[in-house]
Amino acid sequence: MYDVIGDIHGHADELVELLTTLDYSEQHGCFRHASRKAVFCGDFIDRGPQIPDVFRIVRNMVEQDAALAVTGNHEFNALAWQTENPSVPGQHLRVHSDRNRKQHEQTLGQFDAGELQEALLWFGTLPVALDLQELRVVHACWDPVAIKYINSQIPGGSLFAPDFLQPATTPGDPLFDAVECVLKGPELPLPDGVTVTDKEGHVRHRVRIRWFDSAEQQTWKSYALPRKPDLPAEPVPADAPAVPYPSDAPPVFVGHYWLQGRRPAPLRANVACLDYSVARQGMLCAYRFNGESRLKAESFVTVLSRDLERLS
């Protein structure tokens, strides 16, 4: 069976500790388990202190059939950052703004040019979603229509191709909308005068939502993901961009949402988020999946971030 692992963001020490806790051992440079396989939810890079180490561990496991992986929005953003815009000479598909550079600076600083190109080429080979029959894995949102459309547009099987990246980074293009949904999750504009501040201190006028649930009978307070108790207890619009996930569908695992707390639990009987903010002094989180159709809180496995130790 599978051990599904959430966003790592360059925290290799925590990844090794988590794999060891899950009874994986390093053999000839690859962590593997005698009878199980790891599945990674993406977001391997940015923010953390050991990004190249995380890349090597994950790539070796995938290439030696000890793991599977999907891409995250940070890998996608890195591909766009490095790709020149064919329509605008001298510019890139991800704008080199101060804000974007700050998000990406740890990756740029820890890889040399050759290593970074090697990593990007490999990231371009990763799928955006995995349907393993018993379970599904995607970075942010399981939208079957969007996933199918993305897969139909990948030239030569690589997300790194400019023919894919240019429309995927062009607002208004159908591929842009599909990638935004699958890798970043649906968002809903907040009511006039209402804002939220994200984990990086940016004031936002949109909020991520519990896309897997219908918007019916939901309030702003209950529908935000993660929940935000300071939002109004007023109904959200009925046309919220939800992608309701059927209650009888296989369990789906996501990362991306920067959940907090020390006691992980399913978001719903067949929906779980495995991003517990390891890059914000939270936890690196996994779910030990054994074929169950209803997910269990006791199957989460976590290790604490070592960021506070590194700062002391």
C-alpha positions in Angstrom: 0.0 0.0 0.0 0.9 3.7 0.1 2.3 6.3 2.4 1.2 9.7 1.1 3.5 12.6 2.1 2.6 16.3 2.0 4.5 19.5 1.1 8.2 19.3 2.1 9.5 22.7 1.0 13.2 21.9 1.3 13.1 20.3 4.7 15.3 17.2 4.1 16.0 16.4 7.8 12.3 16.2 8.5 11.8 14.1 5.4 14.4 11.6 6.4 13.0 11.4 9.9 9.5 10.9 8.5 10.6 8.2 6.1 12.5 6.4 8.9 9.4 6.6 11.2 7.4 5.0 8.4 10.0 2.2 8.3 11.8 3.2 5.1 15.5 2.6 5.0 18.2 3.9 2.7 19.6 1.3 0.4 22.1 2.3 -2.3 21.2 5.9 -2.1 17.4 5.4 -2.1 14.9 5.2 0.7 12.6 2.3 0.2 10.1 0.1 2.1 9.9 -3.7 1.7 6.2 -3.7 0.9 5.0 -0.1 0.6 5.4 2.9 -1.7 5.6 6.6 -0.9 3.5 9.1 -2.9 4.5 12.8 -2.8 2.0 15.6 -3.1 4.4 18.2 -4.6 6.0 21.4 -3.4 9.5 20.1 -2.9 11.2 23.4 -3.3 11.3 27.0 -2.0 11.4 28.3 1.6 13.4 25.5 3.3 17.2 25.1 4.0 17.9 21.8 2.2 16.1 22.0 -1.2 18.7 20.1 -3.3 18.7 17.3 -0.7 15.0 17.0 -0.9 15.2 16.9 -4.7 17.7 14.1 -4.7 15.8 12.0 -2.1 12.5 12.3 -4.0 13.9 11.9 -7.5 15.9 8.8 -6.5 12.9 7.2 -4.9 10.7 7.9 -7.9 13.3 6.8 -10.4 14.0 3.6 -8.5 10.3 2.8 -8.2 10.1 3.3 -4.4 7.8 6.3 -4.8 5.4 8.3 -7.0 5.0 12.0 -7.1 2.9 14.8 -8.5 4.0 18.4 -9.2 3.0 21.3 -7.0 2.4 24.9 -7.8 6.0 25.8 -6.6 7.5 23.4 -9.2 5.2 24.9 -11.8 6.1 28.4 -10.8 9.8 27.5 -11.0 9.4 26.2 -14.5 7.6 29.5 -15.5 10.2 31.6 -13.8 13.1 30.1 -15.8 11.2 30.1 -19.2 11.5 33.2 -21.4 8.3 34.6 -22.8 8.3 33.9 -26.5 6.0 36.9 -27.1 8.0 39.4 -24.9 11.8 39.3 -25.4 13.7 39.7 -22.2 10.8 38.7 -20.0 9.9 35.4 -18.4 6.5 33.6 -18.1 6.6 34.2 -14.4 7.3 37.8 -13.8 10.6 38.5 -12.0 9.0 40.8 -9.5 10.4 41.3 -6.0 7.5 39.4 -4.5 8.0 36.4 -6.8 11.7 36.5 -6.4 11.4 36.4 -2.6 9.2 33.3 -2.8 11.7 31.6 -5.0 15.0 32.9 -3.6 16.0 29.9 -1.5 15.7 27.6 -4.5 17.8 30.0 -6.7 20.4 30.4 -4.0 20.8 26.7 -3.1 21.1 25.2 -6.6 23.9 26.1 -9.0 22.8 26.8 -12.6 23.4 23.2 -13.8 21.7 21.6 -10.8 18.7 23.9 -11.2 18.3 23.0 -14.8 18.5 19.3 -14.0 15.8 19.7 -11.3 13.5 21.7 -13.6 13.8 19.1 -16.4 12.8 16.4 -13.9 9.9 18.5 -12.5 8.6 18.8 -16.0 8.2 15.0 -16.2 5.9 14.8 -13.1 2.1 14.3 -13.6 -0.3 16.9 -12.2 -2.5 14.1 -10.7 -2.4 10.4 -9.9 -5.4 8.1 -10.0 -4.3 4.8 -8.3 -7.8 3.3 -8.2 -7.8 2.9 -4.4 -6.8 6.5 -3.9 -6.1 9.8 -5.8 -3.4 12.4 -5.3 -3.3 16.0 -6.6 -1.6 19.0 -5.2 -4.6 21.3 -4.7 -7.9 20.2 -6.3 -9.3 17.1 -7.9 -11.2 18.4 -10.9 -11.5 15.6 -13.4 -12.4 17.9 -16.3 -9.4 20.2 -15.6 -7.0 17.3 -15.1 -8.1 15.7 -18.4 -7.7 19.0 -20.2 -4.2 19.6 -18.8 -3.1 16.2 -19.8 -4.4 16.7 -23.3 -2.3 19.8 -23.7 1.1 18.6 -22.5 3.4 18.4 -25.6 5.9 15.5 -25.5 4.9 14.7 -21.9 6.8 17.6 -20.4 5.3 20.5 -18.4 8.6 22.4 -19.2 7.8 22.9 -22.9 7.2 26.6 -23.7 4.2 25.5 -25.9 2.6 24.3 -22.6 3.8 27.0 -20.2 2.9 30.0 -22.3 -0.9 29.4 -22.4 -0.7 27.9 -18.9 0.5 31.3 -17.6 -1.7 33.5 -19.7 -4.8 34.7 -17.8 -8.0 34.0 -19.8 -6.6 31.0 -21.5 -8.5 27.7 -20.7 -5.2 26.0 -19.8 -4.4 28.8 -17.3 -7.8 28.3 -15.6 -7.2 24.5 -15.5 -3.7 24.8 -14.0 -4.9 27.4 -11.5 -7.6 25.1 -10.3 -5.6 21.8 -10.1 -2.3 23.2 -8.7 -3.6 26.2 -6.7 -7.2 25.4 -5.9 -10.4 27.4 -6.6 -10.6 30.7 -4.9 -13.6 33.0 -4.1 -13.5 36.8 -4.1 -14.3 38.2 -0.7 -17.1 40.6 0.0 -16.3 44.3 -0.4 -14.2 45.6 2.4 -13.2 42.1 3.7 -9.6 40.9 3.4 -7.4 38.2 4.7 -3.6 38.2 5.4 -1.8 35.2 4.0 1.2 33.3 5.6 3.7 35.7 3.9 1.9 38.8 5.2 0.2 39.8 1.9 -3.3 41.2 2.1 -5.6 39.2 -0.1 -9.0 39.9 -1.5 -9.7 36.2 -2.3 -9.9 33.1 -0.2 -9.2 29.5 -0.9 -12.3 27.3 -0.4 -13.4 23.8 0.6 -13.9 23.0 -3.1 -14.8 19.4 -2.3 -18.0 20.5 -0.6 -21.0 22.2 -2.2 -21.4 25.9 -1.4 -24.9 25.3 -0.2 -25.5 26.3 3.4 -21.9 27.4 3.7 -20.8 30.7 5.2 -17.5 32.6 4.6 -16.3 31.5 8.0 -17.0 27.8 7.3 -16.1 27.6 3.6 -12.6 29.0 3.7 -9.7 26.5 3.7 -8.2 26.6 6.2 -11.2 27.9 8.2 -11.0 31.5 9.1 -13.1 32.3 12.2 -12.8 36.1 11.6 -14.6 36.0 8.3 -18.3 36.9 8.2 -20.9 34.3 9.1 -22.8 35.1 6.0 -23.7 32.8 3.1 -21.2 32.4 0.3 -22.4 32.9 -3.2 -24.3 29.9 -4.7 -22.1 30.1 -7.8 -18.8 29.6 -5.8 -16.3 27.6 -8.0 -16.7 24.4 -6.1 -15.8 20.9 -7.5 -17.9 18.8 -5.1 -16.2 15.4 -4.5 -18.5 12.5 -4.5 -18.9 10.8 -1.1 -18.5 7.3 -2.7 -15.3 8.3 -4.7 -11.9 6.9 -3.7 -10.1 8.9 -1.0 -8.2 11.9 -2.4 -5.1 13.5 -0.9 -3.9 17.0 -1.4 -1.3 19.4 0.0 -1.1 23.1 -0.5 -3.3 24.5 2.2 -1.0 25.2 5.1 -3.1 23.7 7.8 -2.2 24.3 11.4 -2.5 22.2 14.6 -0.9 19.2 16.1 -3.7 16.7 15.5 -4.2 16.1 11.8 -7.6 14.7 10.8 -9.4 14.1 7.5 -11.3 17.1 6.0 -14.0 14.7 5.1 -14.4 10.9 5.2 -12.7 10.6 1.8 -10.7 13.9 1.6 -7.4 14.7 3.4 -4.9 17.5 3.3 -1.3 16.6 4.2 0.2 20.1 4.3 0.7 21.0 7.9 3.1 24.0 7.5 6.5 22.4 7.9 8.0 25.6 6.5 6.2 27.7 9.1 7.4 25.7 12.2 4.6 23.2 11.8 4.9 19.5 10.9 5.8 17.3 7.9 2.8 15.0 7.5 2.0 11.7 5.9 -1.0 9.4 5.8 -0.4 5.6 6.0 -3.0 4.3 3.5 -4.1 0.7 3.7 -7.0 0.6 1.3 -9.7 2.0 3.5 -12.6 3.9 1.9 -13.1 6.1 5.1 -10.0 7.9 6.3 -8.9 7.8 9.9 -7.2 10.3 12.1 -5.0 7.7 13.7 -3.4 6.9 10.3 -1.7 10.3 10.1 2.1 10.3 10.9 3.9 13.5 11.6 7.3 14.9 12.5 7.9 18.4 13.9 9.6 21.1 11.9 13.2 21.7 13.0 13.1 25.4 12.0 13.1 26.7 15.6 16.2 24.5 16.3 17.9 25.9 13.2 17.2 29.5 14.4 18.5 29.0 17.9 
